[in-house]
Amino acid sequence: MRGTPAELAFARHFAAARVAQASREPAWLARHRAESFAAFEAQGLPTAKHEDWRFTSLAKLEQIEFTAGGVDASAPTAELIAASRIALGPAHRLVFVNGCYAAQLSSVGALPPGCRVAPLSALLGSDGEAVERVLASAAEPKRRALVDLNSALWSDGVLIELEPGAVLDRPVHLLFHQSGADAPVGAHVRTLIAAGAGSRGTIVEQHSGETRHPDLTNAVTEIRADRGAQLDHVLVQDLPEQSTAFSALLSRQEAQSRLGLHAFTLGAALARAEVESRLEGEGAELALYGLYLGRGTQHPDQHTTIDHAAPRTNSRELFKGILDERAHGVFHGRIHVRPDAQKISADQTNRALLLSDRATINSKPQLEIYADDVKCSHGASIGQLDDEQLFYLRARGLDLATARALLTVAFASEVLEKLPHDGLRASLERALLGWLPSGGGA
């Protein structure tokens, strides 16, 4: 490892955590953490020399010495949590502050039969075998530095288990909040979701914050959907614009399962969102939708991989980006079709809307097909607001700012309308309108 200030700080966190956790965590987890940190040390933080990172630099991040997370009793208040931009209505809500579970801010109601929703910190003391079982069944498909770092350092997170046939009666809302620290915090959180055969549910994972520091959020979510399971997972990254956000969503699907993944990148100075989905069972279906926003000098980076590992599997992917001022967006989407994955259908689309002449986007859709009886398509388009449409709206009495905002929301609506919850859809539309205080002017 190169030994940048950030990497050395992570090494200190790991050493201190091993001492603190020695009496509280099982031996298998200590081994897992040690193996993961050794893998991170061997790789170091990614640089532009890595092909998947050539458009995204971590040079500024490398110079920050992060402190470990922890709940600050003075913040956030319940009122601040209630003011979250996500309005779900009735939900099973778990709140984490700086990477640690905040029981006093959480409200998990009575769960339906066969459903378990619990913080990992509590389960390790009462049912560590469940955490080990789900971690083992959702093992990462390959080594990634930031996923390995998360595996070594995660302070807390959530286990969601749905037994065969179980149905969640309301959404599960996971709120990970950064607040109240006196120095930059590095929070590493883990979410494990195991959906049994024929189970159904909706999970909303939100990352937000109120901080003046360049905090780091490094989140990993692993999903396993067994035969016939139907699951929607919505990721909303709404961190302050000085933060750095890394997220990795790793999913595996068995036969006849249906998975809807929805990724919204709204905040952070640098945001890297990775999705890797593997369709392992015949008849599995994946719908992947994303919306990323950037203004000022924000840098939203989206990397997706859909692996068709079984025949007669279907995927549809649609990502849209809206970039203003000097923002720089990245989209790299890969569809991989294995030799035995015949009769699959896969469609990938990335569209970017540039609201300023100074905004830029690097878009790289990619197909890797090793089967011959498939239907696959991909495409990318980059453009600005249509002058004729603006003229039409202006001629009907709208001012320029309102006309630009209306067309921008219309551009995003194809992604927003796919959300599985009306309140969530309305919340994100309001967030987008709030993001456009001047109608998206350059």
C-alpha positions as CSV (number, residue, x, y, z in Angstrom):
1,M,0.0,0.0,0.0
2,R,1.2,3.5,-0.9
3,G,0.7,5.0,2.5
4,T,-1.4,8.1,1.8
5,P,-2.8,10.0,4.8
6,A,-6.2,8.4,4.2
7,E,-4.8,4.9,3.9
8,L,-2.7,5.3,7.0
9,A,-5.8,6.6,8.9
10,F,-7.8,3.5,7.8
11,A,-4.9,1.3,9.0
12,R,-5.1,3.0,12.4
13,H,-8.9,2.5,12.5
14,F,-8.5,-1.2,11.7
15,A,-5.9,-1.7,14.4
16,A,-8.0,0.1,17.0
17,A,-11.1,-1.7,16.0
18,R,-9.5,-5.1,16.4
19,V,-8.6,-4.3,20.0
20,A,-12.1,-2.9,20.8
21,Q,-14.0,-5.6,19.0
22,A,-11.9,-8.6,20.2
23,S,-14.3,-9.4,23.1
24,R,-17.5,-8.5,21.3
25,E,-17.2,-10.1,17.9
26,P,-17.0,-13.8,16.9
27,A,-13.7,-15.3,15.7
28,W,-15.1,-15.9,12.2
29,L,-15.8,-12.2,11.8
30,A,-12.3,-11.2,13.1
31,R,-10.8,-13.5,10.4
32,H,-13.0,-12.1,7.7
33,R,-12.1,-8.5,8.7
34,A,-8.4,-9.4,8.7
35,E,-8.5,-11.1,5.3
36,S,-10.4,-8.1,3.8
37,F,-8.0,-5.5,5.2
38,A,-5.0,-7.5,3.9
39,A,-6.7,-7.4,0.5
40,F,-7.3,-3.7,0.7
41,E,-3.6,-3.1,1.7
42,A,-2.5,-5.1,-1.3
43,Q,-4.6,-2.9,-3.6
44,G,-4.6,0.5,-2.0
45,L,-7.1,3.2,-3.0
46,P,-7.9,3.1,-6.7
47,T,-6.0,5.5,-9.0
48,A,-6.5,6.7,-12.6
49,K,-4.2,3.8,-13.6
50,H,-7.1,1.4,-13.0
51,E,-9.2,1.3,-16.2
52,D,-12.5,1.5,-14.3
53,W,-11.3,4.7,-12.5
54,R,-9.6,6.5,-15.3
55,F,-12.2,9.3,-15.3
56,T,-12.3,9.6,-11.5
57,S,-9.5,10.8,-9.3
58,L,-9.3,10.2,-5.5
59,A,-6.3,12.6,-5.1
60,K,-8.1,14.9,-2.8
61,L,-9.6,12.1,-0.7
62,E,-6.2,10.5,-0.2
63,Q,-5.0,13.5,1.8
64,I,-7.8,13.5,4.3
65,E,-7.3,11.8,7.7
66,F,-10.7,10.4,8.6
67,T,-11.8,9.7,12.1
68,A,-13.9,6.7,13.0
69,G,-17.7,7.2,13.3
70,G,-19.8,7.3,16.4
71,V,-23.2,8.6,17.6
72,D,-23.1,12.2,18.9
73,A,-25.8,12.5,21.5
74,S,-26.3,16.2,20.7
75,A,-27.1,15.7,17.0
76,P,-29.0,14.9,15.0
77,T,-32.3,15.6,16.7
78,A,-35.5,13.6,16.0
79,E,-36.8,16.8,14.3
80,L,-33.9,16.8,11.9
81,I,-34.6,13.1,11.0
82,A,-38.3,13.9,10.6
83,A,-37.3,16.7,8.1
84,S,-35.7,14.1,5.8
85,R,-36.5,14.8,2.2
86,I,-37.8,11.3,1.8
87,A,-41.5,11.1,2.8
88,L,-42.5,7.4,2.9
89,G,-45.4,7.6,5.4
90,P,-45.7,4.4,7.4
91,A,-42.4,2.4,7.3
92,H,-40.2,0.3,9.4
93,R,-37.4,2.8,10.0
94,L,-33.8,2.2,11.3
95,V,-31.6,5.2,11.8
96,F,-27.8,5.2,11.9
97,V,-25.6,8.2,12.8
98,N,-22.0,8.4,11.7
99,G,-22.2,4.6,11.0
100,C,-23.7,3.6,14.4
101,Y,-27.2,2.5,15.2
102,A,-29.4,5.2,16.9
103,A,-32.1,3.2,18.7
104,Q,-33.8,6.4,20.1
105,L,-34.4,7.7,16.5
106,S,-35.5,4.4,15.0
107,S,-39.1,3.0,14.9
108,V,-39.4,-0.6,13.7
109,G,-43.0,-1.7,14.3
110,A,-44.3,-5.2,14.6
111,L,-43.1,-7.2,11.6
112,P,-45.2,-9.7,9.6
113,P,-44.5,-13.4,10.2
114,G,-41.2,-14.6,8.6
115,C,-39.7,-11.1,8.4
116,R,-36.6,-10.0,10.3
117,V,-35.1,-6.5,10.3
118,A,-32.3,-5.8,12.8
119,P,-29.1,-3.9,13.2
120,L,-26.0,-6.0,12.7
121,S,-24.5,-4.7,16.0
122,A,-27.4,-6.3,17.9
123,L,-27.4,-9.5,16.0
124,L,-23.7,-10.2,16.6
125,G,-24.5,-10.5,20.3
126,S,-27.7,-12.6,19.9
127,D,-27.5,-14.4,16.6
128,G,-24.1,-14.0,15.0
129,E,-24.7,-17.2,13.0
130,A,-27.4,-15.5,10.9
131,V,-24.9,-12.7,10.0
132,E,-22.3,-15.3,9.1
133,R,-24.8,-17.3,7.0
134,V,-26.0,-14.3,4.9
135,L,-22.5,-12.9,4.5
136,A,-21.3,-16.3,3.2
137,S,-24.2,-16.7,0.8
138,A,-23.7,-13.2,-0.6
139,A,-19.9,-13.4,-1.0
140,E,-18.4,-10.6,-3.2
141,P,-17.8,-11.8,-6.7
142,K,-14.4,-10.2,-7.0
143,R,-11.9,-8.2,-5.0
144,R,-12.6,-4.4,-4.9
145,A,-10.5,-2.1,-2.7
146,L,-13.5,-0.1,-1.3
147,V,-15.6,-3.2,-0.7
148,D,-12.7,-4.9,1.0
149,L,-12.2,-1.7,3.1
150,N,-15.9,-1.8,4.0
151,S,-15.6,-5.5,5.0
152,A,-12.8,-4.7,7.3
153,L,-14.2,-1.6,8.9
154,W,-18.0,-1.7,8.9
155,S,-19.2,-0.4,12.2
156,D,-22.8,-1.4,11.8
157,G,-25.5,-2.0,9.3
158,V,-28.7,-4.0,8.8
159,L,-29.8,-7.6,8.2
160,I,-33.1,-8.0,6.4
161,E,-34.3,-11.6,6.1
162,L,-37.5,-12.7,4.5
163,E,-38.4,-16.3,4.9
164,P,-40.0,-18.2,1.9
165,G,-43.4,-16.6,1.2
166,A,-43.0,-13.7,3.7
167,V,-44.3,-10.3,2.6
168,L,-43.3,-7.0,4.2
169,D,-46.4,-5.0,5.1
170,R,-44.7,-1.6,4.6
171,P,-41.3,-0.3,3.2
172,V,-38.2,-0.7,5.3
173,H,-36.5,2.7,5.5
174,L,-32.8,2.7,6.3
175,L,-31.5,6.2,7.1
176,F,-27.7,6.5,7.4
177,H,-26.9,10.1,8.6
178,Q,-23.6,12.0,8.9
179,S,-23.7,14.7,11.6
180,G,-22.1,16.3,14.6
181,A,-18.5,15.3,14.4
182,D,-15.6,17.7,15.0
183,A,-13.4,16.3,12.2
184,P,-14.0,14.4,8.9
185,V,-15.7,11.0,9.6
186,G,-15.2,7.9,7.6
187,A,-18.4,5.8,8.0
188,H,-18.5,2.3,6.7
189,V,-21.9,0.5,6.8
190,R,-23.2,-2.8,5.5
191,T,-26.6,-3.9,4.5
192,L,-27.5,-7.6,4.0
193,I,-30.7,-8.6,2.3
194,A,-31.8,-12.2,1.9
195,A,-35.2,-12.7,0.2
196,G,-36.5,-16.2,0.5
197,A,-38.4,-18.0,-2.2
198,G,-41.6,-16.2,-3.1
199,S,-41.1,-13.4,-0.7
200,R,-41.8,-9.7,-1.4
201,G,-40.8,-6.4,-0.1
202,T,-39.5,-2.8,-0.6
203,I,-36.4,-1.4,1.0
204,V,-35.3,2.3,0.8
205,E,-31.7,3.0,1.7
206,Q,-31.0,6.7,2.2
207,H,-27.7,8.4,2.9
208,S,-28.0,12.0,4.1
209,G,-26.1,14.5,6.3
210,E,-25.6,17.8,8.0
211,T,-21.9,18.5,8.3
212,R,-19.3,21.1,7.5
213,H,-16.5,18.5,6.9
214,P,-15.5,16.5,3.9
215,D,-16.9,13.3,5.4
216,L,-16.7,9.8,3.7
217,T,-19.6,7.3,3.4
218,N,-18.6,3.9,2.2
219,A,-21.7,1.7,1.9
220,V,-22.0,-1.9,0.7
221,T,-25.4,-3.6,0.1
222,E,-25.7,-7.2,-0.8
223,I,-28.9,-8.8,-2.0
224,R,-29.8,-12.4,-2.6
225,A,-33.2,-13.1,-4.2
226,D,-34.2,-16.8,-4.1
227,R,-36.6,-18.5,-6.5
228,G,-39.7,-16.4,-7.3
229,A,-38.8,-13.5,-4.9
230,Q,-39.9,-10.0,-5.8
231,L,-37.9,-7.2,-4.3
232,D,-37.5,-3.5,-4.9
233,H,-34.4,-1.7,-3.5
234,V,-34.2,2.1,-3.7
235,L,-30.8,3.9,-3.0
236,V,-30.9,7.6,-2.4
237,Q,-27.6,9.4,-1.9
238,D,-28.4,12.9,-0.6
239,L,-25.2,13.9,1.2
240,P,-23.8,17.4,1.6
241,E,-21.9,18.6,-1.5
242,Q,-18.5,18.6,0.3
243,S,-18.8,14.9,1.1
244,T,-17.5,11.8,-0.7
245,A,-19.8,8.9,-1.2
246,F,-19.0,5.4,-2.3
247,S,-21.7,2.7,-2.7
248,A,-21.6,-0.8,-4.0
249,L,-24.7,-2.8,-4.6
250,L,-24.1,-6.5,-5.3
251,S,-27.0,-8.7,-6.1
252,R,-27.6,-12.4,-7.0
253,Q,-30.9,-13.7,-8.4
254,E,-32.2,-17.3,-8.6
255,A,-34.8,-18.6,-11.1
256,Q,-38.0,-16.6,-11.7
257,S,-37.0,-13.9,-9.3
258,R,-37.7,-10.2,-10.0
259,L,-35.5,-7.5,-8.7
260,G,-36.1,-3.7,-9.2
261,L,-33.0,-1.6,-8.4
262,H,-33.4,2.2,-8.3
263,A,-30.3,4.4,-7.7
264,F,-30.5,8.2,-7.2
265,T,-27.3,10.3,-6.8
266,L,-28.3,13.7,-5.6
267,G,-25.3,15.0,-3.5
268,A,-21.6,14.7,-2.5
269,A,-18.6,16.4,-4.2
270,L,-17.5,13.0,-5.5
271,A,-20.0,10.1,-5.7
272,R,-19.2,6.7,-7.0
273,A,-22.1,4.3,-7.3
274,E,-21.4,0.7,-8.4
275,V,-24.0,-1.9,-9.2
276,E,-23.1,-5.5,-10.0
277,S,-26.0,-7.9,-10.6
278,R,-25.7,-11.6,-11.5
279,L,-28.8,-13.4,-12.9
280,E,-28.0,-17.0,-11.9
281,G,-31.4,-18.7,-12.4
282,E,-33.4,-19.3,-15.5
283,G,-36.3,-16.8,-15.9
284,A,-34.8,-14.2,-13.5
285,E,-35.6,-10.5,-14.3
286,L,-33.8,-7.3,-13.4
287,A,-34.9,-3.7,-13.9
288,L,-32.2,-1.2,-13.1
289,Y,-33.0,2.5,-13.1
290,G,-30.8,5.5,-12.1
291,L,-30.8,9.2,-12.0
292,Y,-27.6,11.3,-11.2
293,L,-27.3,15.0,-10.7
294,G,-24.3,17.3,-10.7
295,R,-23.7,21.0,-10.4
296,G,-20.8,23.2,-9.4
297,T,-17.8,20.9,-9.6
298,Q,-19.6,17.8,-8.5
299,H,-18.4,14.5,-9.9
300,P,-21.1,11.7,-10.1
301,D,-19.7,8.4,-11.4
302,Q,-21.9,5.4,-12.2
303,H,-20.6,2.0,-12.9
304,T,-22.9,-1.0,-13.6
305,T,-22.4,-4.6,-14.5
306,I,-25.2,-7.0,-15.4
307,D,-24.1,-10.6,-15.6
308,H,-26.4,-12.9,-17.5
309,A,-25.2,-16.3,-16.1
310,A,-28.3,-18.3,-17.0
311,P,-30.5,-18.7,-20.1
312,R,-33.9,-17.0,-20.5
313,T,-33.0,-14.1,-18.2
314,N,-34.1,-10.5,-18.9
315,S,-32.7,-7.1,-17.9
316,R,-33.5,-3.6,-18.6
317,E,-31.3,-0.7,-17.6
318,L,-32.0,3.0,-17.9
319,F,-29.8,5.7,-16.4
320,K,-30.3,9.4,-16.9
321,G,-27.9,12.2,-15.8
322,I,-28.5,16.0,-15.4
323,L,-25.4,18.1,-15.2
324,D,-25.1,21.8,-14.7
325,E,-22.3,24.4,-14.4
326,R,-18.9,22.6,-14.4
327,A,-20.0,19.2,-13.2
328,H,-18.4,16.1,-14.7
329,G,-20.4,12.9,-14.9
330,V,-19.3,9.4,-15.7
331,F,-21.4,6.4,-16.8
332,H,-19.9,3.0,-17.6
333,G,-22.4,0.2,-18.1
334,R,-21.4,-3.3,-18.9
335,I,-23.7,-6.2,-19.9
336,H,-22.0,-9.6,-19.8
337,V,-23.6,-12.6,-21.5
338,R,-22.0,-16.0,-20.7
339,P,-21.8,-18.8,-23.3
340,D,-24.6,-20.9,-21.9
341,A,-26.9,-17.9,-21.4
342,Q,-29.0,-18.4,-24.5
343,K,-32.3,-16.7,-25.3
344,I,-31.7,-13.8,-23.0
345,S,-32.9,-10.2,-23.5
346,A,-30.9,-7.2,-22.3
347,D,-31.4,-3.5,-23.0
348,Q,-29.1,-0.7,-21.7
349,T,-29.6,3.1,-22.2
350,N,-27.8,6.1,-20.8
351,R,-29.0,9.6,-21.5
352,A,-27.4,12.8,-20.3
353,L,-28.8,16.3,-20.2
354,L,-26.2,19.1,-20.1
355,L,-27.7,22.4,-18.7
356,S,-24.4,24.2,-19.2
357,D,-21.8,24.4,-22.0
358,R,-19.2,23.7,-19.3
359,A,-20.7,20.5,-18.0
360,T,-19.1,17.2,-19.3
361,I,-20.0,13.5,-19.4
362,N,-18.0,10.4,-20.2
363,S,-20.4,7.7,-21.3
364,K,-19.3,4.1,-22.1
365,P,-22.0,1.5,-22.7
366,Q,-20.5,-1.9,-23.3
367,L,-21.7,-5.3,-24.4
368,E,-19.7,-8.6,-23.9
369,I,-21.7,-11.3,-25.6
370,Y,-20.5,-15.0,-25.7
371,A,-23.8,-16.5,-26.8
372,D,-25.5,-16.4,-30.2
373,D,-29.2,-16.6,-29.5
374,V,-29.8,-13.3,-27.7
375,K,-31.5,-10.0,-28.0
376,C,-29.2,-7.2,-26.7
377,S,-29.1,-3.5,-27.3
378,H,-27.3,-0.5,-25.8
379,G,-27.1,3.2,-26.5
380,A,-26.1,6.6,-25.2
381,S,-27.2,10.1,-26.0
382,I,-26.0,13.5,-24.8
383,G,-27.8,16.7,-25.4
384,Q,-29.2,20.0,-24.1
385,L,-32.7,21.4,-23.6
386,D,-34.5,21.8,-26.9
387,D,-34.8,25.4,-28.0
388,E,-38.1,24.8,-29.8
389,Q,-39.6,23.3,-26.8
390,L,-38.4,26.2,-24.7
391,F,-39.8,28.7,-27.2
392,Y,-43.2,26.8,-27.2
393,L,-43.4,27.1,-23.4
394,R,-42.3,30.7,-23.3
395,A,-44.9,31.6,-25.9
396,R,-47.6,30.2,-23.5
397,G,-46.6,32.5,-20.7
398,L,-43.9,30.6,-18.8
399,D,-40.7,32.5,-17.8
400,L,-37.4,31.0,-18.9
401,A,-36.5,29.5,-15.5
402,T,-39.9,27.8,-15.1
403,A,-39.7,26.5,-18.7
404,R,-36.2,25.0,-18.2
405,A,-37.3,23.4,-14.9
406,L,-40.4,21.9,-16.4
407,L,-38.4,20.3,-19.3
408,T,-35.7,19.1,-16.9
409,V,-38.3,17.3,-14.7
410,A,-39.9,15.8,-17.8
411,F,-36.5,14.4,-18.8
412,A,-36.2,12.7,-15.4
413,S,-39.8,11.5,-15.2
414,E,-39.1,8.2,-17.1
415,V,-36.9,7.1,-14.2
416,L,-39.1,8.6,-11.4
417,E,-42.2,6.9,-12.6
418,K,-40.6,3.5,-12.2
419,L,-40.4,4.0,-8.4
420,P,-42.5,1.5,-6.4
421,H,-43.9,4.0,-3.9
422,D,-46.0,7.2,-4.6
423,G,-44.6,9.1,-1.6
424,L,-41.0,8.3,-2.7
425,R,-41.8,9.4,-6.2
426,A,-43.2,12.8,-5.1
427,S,-40.3,13.3,-2.6
428,L,-37.6,12.9,-5.3
429,E,-39.5,15.1,-7.8
430,R,-39.5,17.8,-5.1
431,A,-35.8,17.2,-4.5
432,L,-35.1,17.7,-8.2
433,L,-37.2,20.9,-8.3
434,G,-35.3,22.2,-5.3
435,W,-32.0,21.3,-7.0
436,L,-33.0,23.7,-9.8
437,P,-33.5,27.0,-7.9
438,S,-32.9,29.1,-11.1
439,G,-34.5,26.7,-13.5
440,G,-31.2,25.0,-14.4
441,G,-29.5,28.1,-15.8
442,A,-25.9,27.8,-16.8
